[in-house]
């Protein structure tokens, strides 16, 4: 009888739970040998094929490494690899955009604050290059890439590897949000493009000045703008005299302040 997808998942979960428990308890440590497939199968009451499939998946993810004639070993933590996998999984999940912006707000405001404290001269140059490209490029697809890259550089300049990797997990959504925002801006005129560019310039200035509080405020302001775009996109469009959609004049003025 063939196992259903749910049965396979349950068996894989049992293997994963056991390995996780062993890591938590200190039985398995980085670079140490873990239980063999036969041992895991006997401990968990599973057939060896089910265990092998899970171990193979973990090896592809870079969590374990099989060494011929020696066994399977737990690899040292590589957050870069883990972040890429999680980023792909979250992007495939197609989560609620407003929820994603809320999480981004929590992470990226902290990143802006830390960047103002810890950024290097080289990272400032990279940010400046992004802003220059955003201003000079005419293709909105290229502009959106530079927008996302700017946020990635800010995350990388925090001096906090864990925070950087948490933000990297949302890299796909950062790119997706930037792309969607610039597509809409292309339809609605350049006024909002100027506002977004100003947000990035103000954030860059705060980071360059080494002002954590101001940097956090600038990032908050930018996230406010993104939330307004997302919340307004699902509602009836509104036009002001200049032909701009989504926002009335009072909101537009408040974003420019």
Wavefront OBJ file of the C-alpha trace (Angstrom):
o trace
v 0.000 0.000 0.000
v 1.385 3.422 -0.971
v 1.726 6.007 1.743
v -0.271 9.198 1.364
v 1.445 12.596 1.454
v 0.076 13.107 4.972
v 1.537 9.788 6.152
v 4.932 10.685 4.688
v 4.789 14.079 6.363
v 3.932 12.518 9.726
v 6.859 10.119 9.452
v 9.219 12.932 8.457
v 7.961 15.004 11.388
v 8.805 12.170 13.774
v 12.360 12.050 12.454
v 12.741 15.821 12.593
v 11.282 16.019 16.102
v 13.717 13.365 17.332
v 16.724 15.117 15.810
v 15.570 18.452 17.221
v 15.120 16.943 20.695
v 18.628 15.496 20.545
v 20.048 18.900 19.581
v 18.157 20.642 22.401
v 19.325 18.039 24.936
v 22.911 18.296 23.715
v 23.078 14.739 22.410
v 23.846 16.042 18.907
v 26.248 18.955 18.487
v 27.710 20.595 15.360
v 30.319 18.383 13.655
v 29.203 15.401 15.774
v 27.874 12.153 14.353
v 24.133 11.614 14.689
v 22.170 8.361 14.835
v 22.371 6.139 11.782
v 19.323 5.526 9.624
v 18.929 2.086 11.183
v 19.146 3.482 14.707
v 16.547 6.194 13.999
v 14.264 3.652 12.317
v 14.455 1.348 15.349
v 14.017 4.148 17.905
v 11.011 5.630 16.101
v 9.468 2.406 14.825
v 9.713 3.524 11.195
v 11.017 1.791 8.111
v 14.482 2.806 6.950
v 13.229 4.352 3.683
v 11.153 6.930 5.558
v 14.176 7.886 7.648
v 16.459 8.007 4.595
v 14.122 10.400 2.753
v 14.155 12.819 5.684
v 17.927 12.619 6.128
v 18.390 13.240 2.397
v 16.186 16.335 2.620
v 18.189 17.611 5.603
v 21.407 17.059 3.672
v 20.091 19.072 0.717
v 19.270 21.897 3.147
v 22.815 21.730 4.524
v 21.733 20.702 8.035
v 23.483 17.328 8.016
v 26.317 15.866 5.965
v 26.803 12.226 5.010
v 30.404 11.011 4.955
v 31.043 7.755 3.179
v 32.197 5.063 5.567
v 31.769 7.355 8.605
v 28.088 8.153 8.966
v 25.951 11.280 9.073
v 27.120 14.411 10.890
v 25.371 17.540 12.100
v 26.848 20.522 10.256
v 27.754 23.842 11.897
v 24.989 26.447 11.666
v 24.965 28.287 8.352
v 22.365 31.032 8.648
v 22.879 32.160 5.052
v 21.736 28.791 3.728
v 18.849 28.585 6.197
v 17.708 32.116 5.322
v 17.572 31.336 1.614
v 15.462 28.242 2.182
v 13.087 30.010 4.576
v 12.832 32.986 2.206
v 11.728 30.693 -0.612
v 9.210 28.881 1.590
v 7.690 32.120 2.880
v 7.462 33.557 -0.631
v 5.710 30.407 -1.859
v 3.273 30.699 1.051
v 1.926 33.938 -0.460
v 1.108 35.439 2.923
v -0.952 38.510 3.647
v 0.949 41.581 2.441
v -0.116 43.764 5.357
v 1.126 41.141 7.818
v 4.442 41.009 5.971
v 4.817 44.797 6.150
v 4.062 44.650 9.884
v 6.863 42.112 10.424
v 9.145 44.139 8.186
v 8.348 47.228 10.271
v 9.408 45.448 13.466
v 12.643 44.126 11.962
v 13.664 46.980 9.680
v 13.114 49.825 12.130
v 15.503 48.016 14.476
v 17.870 47.509 11.542
v 17.820 51.207 10.690
v 18.642 52.089 14.292
v 21.538 49.634 14.453
v 22.794 50.664 11.026
v 23.125 54.258 12.252
v 25.383 52.936 15.014
v 27.405 50.320 13.172
v 27.521 51.034 9.421
v 30.922 51.158 7.760
v 32.119 53.748 5.211
v 31.971 51.045 2.533
v 28.350 50.253 3.355
v 27.461 53.943 3.167
v 28.976 54.046 -0.310
v 26.885 51.039 -1.339
v 23.736 52.772 -0.083
v 24.635 55.927 -1.994
v 25.132 53.912 -5.192
v 21.629 52.425 -4.760
v 20.091 55.871 -4.332
v 21.965 57.204 -7.345
v 20.700 54.300 -9.446
v 17.141 54.786 -8.189
v 17.287 58.389 -9.365
v 18.945 57.720 -12.730
v 17.238 54.519 -13.884
v 14.164 54.963 -16.064
v 13.000 51.337 -15.990
v 10.780 50.804 -12.952
v 11.797 47.139 -12.773
v 15.415 48.192 -12.331
v 14.448 50.883 -9.821
v 12.537 48.338 -7.726
v 15.614 46.070 -7.646
v 17.744 48.931 -6.329
v 15.025 49.739 -3.785
v 15.116 46.150 -2.450
v 18.934 46.112 -2.554
v 19.049 49.303 -0.461
v 17.035 47.626 2.298
v 19.277 44.557 2.115
v 22.389 46.727 2.533
v 20.866 48.464 5.548
v 20.166 45.050 7.101
v 23.721 43.949 6.394
v 25.166 47.067 8.026
v 23.588 46.442 11.437
v 26.495 44.437 12.820
v 23.913 41.870 13.967
v 24.118 38.673 11.917
v 20.886 37.210 13.306
v 18.848 40.333 12.511
v 20.390 40.463 9.048
v 19.376 36.870 8.378
v 15.865 37.363 9.735
v 15.404 40.234 7.282
v 16.959 38.135 4.519
v 14.178 35.599 5.128
v 11.790 38.286 3.878
v 14.015 39.254 0.925
v 11.546 37.799 -1.558
v 8.706 39.817 -0.094
v 10.851 42.962 0.042
v 11.526 42.585 -3.682
v 7.899 41.725 -4.377
v 6.585 44.728 -2.430
v 9.090 47.063 -4.083
v 8.198 45.774 -7.534
v 4.452 46.103 -6.924
v 4.836 49.609 -5.496
v 6.877 50.844 -8.433
v 4.478 49.295 -10.944
v 1.649 51.300 -9.403
v 3.760 54.430 -9.270
v 4.488 54.020 -12.976
v 0.735 54.150 -13.637
v 0.011 57.030 -11.298
v 2.777 59.474 -12.101
v 6.116 60.492 -10.591
v 4.900 62.318 -7.493
v 4.937 59.199 -5.332
v 8.267 58.195 -6.844
v 9.695 61.438 -5.482
v 8.249 60.691 -2.049
v 9.727 57.182 -1.926
v 13.077 58.480 -3.119
v 12.987 61.179 -0.434
v 12.215 58.552 2.231
v 15.318 56.621 1.232
v 17.462 59.749 1.116
v 16.272 60.855 4.570
v 16.967 57.375 5.950
v 20.405 57.399 4.361
v 21.160 60.829 5.867
v 20.134 59.668 9.347
v 22.331 56.576 9.054
v 25.218 58.671 7.748
v 24.815 61.144 10.614
v 24.897 58.273 13.094
v 21.485 59.223 14.511
v 19.714 55.972 15.573
v 16.493 57.658 16.694
v 16.124 59.605 13.461
v 16.943 56.515 11.378
v 14.226 54.524 13.159
v 11.749 57.369 12.574
v 12.579 57.552 8.872
v 12.085 53.817 8.451
v 8.765 54.018 10.349
v 7.644 56.750 7.965
v 8.564 54.637 4.965
v 6.668 51.640 6.346
v 3.633 53.892 6.951
v 3.725 54.721 3.256
v 3.911 51.061 2.214
v 0.992 50.173 4.484
v -1.107 52.938 2.927
v -0.354 51.647 -0.569
v -1.278 48.092 0.351
v -4.446 48.994 2.246
v -5.576 51.355 -0.498
v -4.926 48.937 -3.354
v -7.873 46.780 -2.266
v -10.260 49.705 -2.047
v -11.850 51.934 -4.632
v -9.254 54.188 -6.266
v -9.460 57.917 -5.604
v -8.087 60.613 -7.850
v -6.943 64.093 -6.901
v -6.604 66.940 -9.443
v -3.132 65.799 -10.514
v -4.547 62.379 -11.459
v -2.787 60.478 -8.657
v -4.527 57.379 -7.298
v -5.047 55.867 -3.826
v -4.415 58.924 -1.672
v -6.342 62.123 -1.120
v -4.447 65.411 -0.857
v -4.320 65.434 2.939
v -2.634 62.033 3.034
v -0.238 63.038 0.283
v 0.706 66.180 2.200
v 1.219 64.230 5.441
v 3.596 61.828 3.698
v 5.650 64.741 2.352
v 6.092 66.403 5.744
l 1 2 3 4 5 6 7 8 9 10 11 12 13 14 15 16 17 18 19 20 21 22 23 24 25 26 27 28 29 30 31 32 33 34 35 36 37 38 39 40 41 42 43 44 45 46 47 48 49 50 51 52 53 54 55 56 57 58 59 60 61 62 63 64 65 66 67 68 69 70 71 72 73 74 75 76 77 78 79 80 81 82 83 84 85 86 87 88 89 90 91 92 93 94 95 96 97 98 99 100 101 102 103 104 105 106 107 108 109 110 111 112 113 114 115 116 117 118 119 120 121 122 123 124 125 126 127 128 129 130 131 132 133 134 135 136 137 138 139 140 141 142 143 144 145 146 147 148 149 150 151 152 153 154 155 156 157 158 159 160 161 162 163 164 165 166 167 168 169 170 171 172 173 174 175 176 177 178 179 180 181 182 183 184 185 186 187 188 189 190 191 192 193 194 195 196 197 198 199 200 201 202 203 204 205 206 207 208 209 210 211 212 213 214 215 216 217 218 219 220 221 222 223 224 225 226 227 228 229 230 231 232 233 234 235 236 237 238 239 240 241 242 243 244 245 246 247 248 249 250 251 252 253 254 255 256 257
